[in-house]
Amino acid sequence: YAIVTGDAAWLITDSRYTTQAKAETKGFKVRLFRKALETLRDLLGELKVRTLAFESNNITYDNLLRLRKAFKGIRLKPVSAALLDEGYKKAEAILRPGVAERDAALEIEFAFRAKGAEGLAFDTIIASGERGALPHGKADLKKIKKGELVVVDMGVLKDGYNSDETRTYCMGKATSEQKKVYDVVRGAQERALNALKPGVRASVVDLAARQYIEKAGYGRYFGHGTGHGVGLDIHESPGIGPLSKDVLKEGMVVTVEPGIYIPGWGGVRIEDMALVVKGGFEIITTTSKDLRCL
């Protein structure tokens, strides 16, 4: 096993490889184990690790369950989702009035690739102002303006797996209407997430978000499904929509992404990836969902 932090790197192995490990792993500290998971747990505790990214293409679901049991109190995240959260840090640093959507998208893609992404899961969506009413408004030459909402939907391909996340930002101080629409979308997403668990019909999850948006008076502005499966392909089963026949199962990774899109005004979408687990769900993406005014 290898554990890498911002400050150090450790190789965890057994006594058969002591000499070889020290000779072949420059820059790594070597620690021997008798019981691997116990040694790993102790090391993570010493390093005060709270979030641990793992190579999702090399770890089976059964092994993931073993890690969760051994590393209680530590959040486990697939590498591709951890990389995606880094992309949102970059977005928050460069999205400003006067910046062209496409220029921002190119900078974010460069940052992804510099950190090891194999590519984008799909063309980055950066839709500002009125363009935010386009659910799939790919980054354009339009320049972002003060006072606008900006919808940012991104995904990366890493180790063969895709990721998908959306956040909506405000350029400057948000208006009361912008805050209201944002709060409705966030409330709808919370209700959909809370409906996730094995055995539940995907249409029930969609209904939880859709009813909340309809009761708030924005039902006609939510015209797509609430989410979809994501993994080796960016869109997989189950489909989370009003007509879906799919039933959620433990181990599925899905997006939950309600939105409101008002022609001539703009839009808001909030999207996270969630893992369906026994009794509920675990969020994989961790970028803050507070309305960020940049």
Secondary structure, DSSP 8 states (H G I E B T S, - for coil): -EEE-SS-EEEEE-GGGHHHHHHH-TT-EEEE-SSHHHHHHHHHHHTT--EEEE-TTT--HHHHHHHHHHTTT-EEEEHHHHHHHHHHHHHHHH--TT-BHHHHHHHHHHHHHHTT--EESS--EEEEGGGGG-TT-B--S-B--TT-EEEEEE-EEETTEE--EEEEEESSS--HHHHHHHHHHHHHHHHHHHT--TT-BHHHHHHHHHHHHHHTT-GGG--S-SEEE-SSSSSEEEEESTT---B--TT-EEEE--EEEETTTEEEE-BEEEEEETTEEEE------S-EE-
